[in-house]
Amino acid sequence: MTSTGECRMYILEIDANPHIDTELKLFTCKNGQSISKLLVDDLVADCQPGGEDESILASNLQKNTYYTCEDNHKIPCRMGHSKCYGIGFVCKYQFDDFKKLIPCRTGEHLGQCKEFECNTMHKCPSYYCIPWSYVCDGKWDCPRGTDEALLHQCGPNRNCSSMFKCQNGVICIHVGCVCDGHFDCPSMDDEQFCSLHATKCHFACQCLMSAIMCKKVLLSPHIFKETLNFRIIMLHNVSVLFSVSHFDFSVVFILVLKQTNFSQVCDLKVEKINFIDVSFNKINHVSSRCFFDAAFLAMIQITNNNISQFPSLFIKNVPELLLLNLSNNPILELGSFVFGNVACIKFVSLINVPNIILGGDIFDIPTLTSIQTNNFGICCVAPDAVHCTAGTPWFKSCTGILSSSAIKVAFYCGSSIILILNTVSLLLARKSYKKGKQNKKKSSFEILVAFINLNDTLLVVALCALWIADLAYSEHFLLAELKWRSSFFCYFTFDLLLHFNLLSPMNLCLLAFARLRIVDNPMGTNFKRVSYVFKCNLGLFVIVLLIVIVLTLIFWSTNTFLLQVCISTSLCSPFFDPTNDIITMKFITYKTVSVQTICIFAVICIHSKLIISRKKSQDKLRGTVSKQQSNKGLIFQLVIITVTNMFCWISCCIICLTALFMMTYPIEMIFWATIAVNPINSVVIPLVFVVTAIRKIIRG
């Protein structure tokens, strides 16, 4: 009997009858039938037809022989019968393993129960008491089935306040019936984990059976050693100011050490541990074979530490490993041979590891099913069968900076052509300037051409920076894409592209205006003076440079405030923001479009005025046929420059504004706008200058 007198079943055993087989605990009836010895002398005849199993009852009836209970504190089931029961069975309705009512099969112990209080059992109205496990079990145990008619008690949402709720969610039992050696729940869950023994619990911790959890306490080596007697150890924000490498974790099943100033995870003896979590600590170094020969280790979490590199065979011979979480570490490299014999791993978490470089075949594990990350580059190297949470944004691709072979060829050829034409134009302008200087006829035109060529060279440098970076990163670009977009070189390319797009239309406006002034006032204009033109161009260059620096600083500071230090695209363009979130880039785009639009109309107006003024000037001089031919050449040159400017800048403005107001657009549009539309002026105008210079040389 339990201390509460409820769950353990008391059955009187009598071994004196010679007909009982004590070894098999059976009683043989005269008809050859065998019954359990527990059914002998229980007031109900089980041997038919003679009823020889009830010898005491026969003595009572035939010989008037009366028996008394051996214990004076017990009550006989029938007066004069030896079947007795303790006070704990009064008004208690319960069955034994043979589904027989105990202790009195004839129910004498259930009489006079109308006013009896059941305490920890369920009271059948005006009748006896039944265990709570009999309530809502689908069988009538109370008269008229009142134990199954409690609508507020029965059902899957039954409230088991102060009781133990069985796994089926319907039956509740008294806590005294838990771990008493008898199965009271249908799933026998009331007898699970009963072999776990209580362990001394530190006063500042919380313990439940074989688990301990400590928060915000200072543990001494002695107290920490005591916690190792638990199977589950969870320490949160606990000061552990000593080495734990020499402690024995052989009985620990789950080990959680969070925010404990812990720094040497590889010193732990993890041979028997199943789950280990050492997140939010000060681990900055791990060694080879850190987790080695851990046959039971299934989950490893080393998040939010300061680990930058994981050496080869960091994990070896951990055949049951299912989950590895390395998130929120500044990991720079995770090589191909980090894992050794981890044939069961299914889940890998690499969240917030933007600068990681992975070995090409690191994820070639047949059992791997899921990678949790926000770095799309990791998803690009993951096998197709593996689910990767980051995915690839619509404006990115699983390639390098330059997304296709055609675009790479266009970048190489475009930048080469621009560089060659502007170099030739610059050399010819220099030669023409020297020749004019020798003849004491210095021309300011060559200075204007030289500054235009130098500005086009900025575009060449920006394009070269992109394809050199594409070659340098090679296959590692996908994993270092965020690092590239926040690097100095990407910001430098950003500045070059912005400077070129602002200065180029201004230079052409200055060239057109200088020509017009020379035609209108050939003797009195300052634009015929080389020093004046040089200062104008240099001043314009410096002003644009200052504007670019200011815009870049605003862009950088705004992004830093928003915790985004990256340029939006891998091309480092100042005019395209696929996320449409950066206000500074919108301002830059509007400003650049405005400058280019104003310059388009200014060049058109100035060139139209220039042609009219040149024609009037020649009419006054009554020009010759040769002069009329040179006038046609000038008109052709101005028309080419004007049309090229209109096509280049209008196209750029339309593309930039379209991208500004569209949610999505073809990503190739950014590439072709950068290499095919933006550089049109940088190809055509130097070509016009080269042809003009060659014609002058041919004419002597």
Secondary structure, DSSP 8 states (H G I E B T S, - for coil): --TTSSSS---------TTEETTTTEEE-TTS-EEEGGGTTSSS--STTT-TT-HHHHHHHHS------SSTTSEESSTT-S-EE-GGGTTB-EE-TTS-EES-TT-GGGSS-TT---TTSEE-TTS-EE-GGGTTSSS--SGGGGGG--TTTSSTT---TTSEE-TTSS-EE-GGGTTSSS--STT-GGGTTTT-------TTEEEETTEEEEES-B--HHHHHHHTTSSEEEEES-B--S--TTS--TT-SEEEEESS----GGGS--SS-SEEE--SS------TTSEES-TT--EEE--SS---EE-TTSEES-TT--EEE--SS---EE-TTSEES-TT--EEEETT-TT-EE-TTTT--TT--EEEES-HHHHHHS-TTSEESS---TT--SS-SS-SHHHHHHHHHHHHHHHHHHHHHHHHHHHHHHHHHHTT---SHHHHHHHHHHHHHHHHHHHHHHHHHHHHHGGGHHHHHHHHHTSHHHHHHHHHHHHHHHHHHHHHHHHHHHHHHHHH-TTT-GGGSHHHHHHHHHHHHHHHHHHHHHHHHHHHHHHHHTT--S-SSTT--SS--TT---HHHHHHHHHHHHHHHHHHHHHHHHHHHHHHHHHHHHHHHT--HHHHHHHHHHHHHHHHHHHHHHHHHHHHHHHHHHHHH-S---THHHHHIIIIITTHHHHHHHHHHHHHHHHHHHH-
